Amino acid sequence: MYIAMNRFKIALGSETAFEEMWKNRDSRLDGVPGFIEFHLLRGNTTDTHTLFATHTTWESEAAFIAWTESESFKQSHARGGGNADINYVSHPEFEGFETVI
């Protein structure tokens, strides 16, 4: 199994807009070979931002990579997070994990 995560630092006051963007997003993940599940996680809040992470689980890293090279991926990322109501503190940070146990 493979877990792909993106960590986002969202400026204070933009959390609701960020969550709504993800709730209303057409991810195009349903039916993608190897896709298992998606979660949006909300983490700690500091004096400047709230930490969020997207968490997708895949049958394998190869399945995840195949999706990132697909037309479905391009279409689901066409807007590139360009929501004017959301202030990002920094660019998202990607982390990929292969299941050991």
Secondary structure, DSSP 8 states (H G I E B T S, - for coil): -EEEEEEEEEETT-HHHHHHHHHH-----TT-TTEEEEEEEEEEE-SSEEEEEEEEEES-HHHHHHHHTSHHHHHHTTTTT--TT--BSS--EEEEEE---
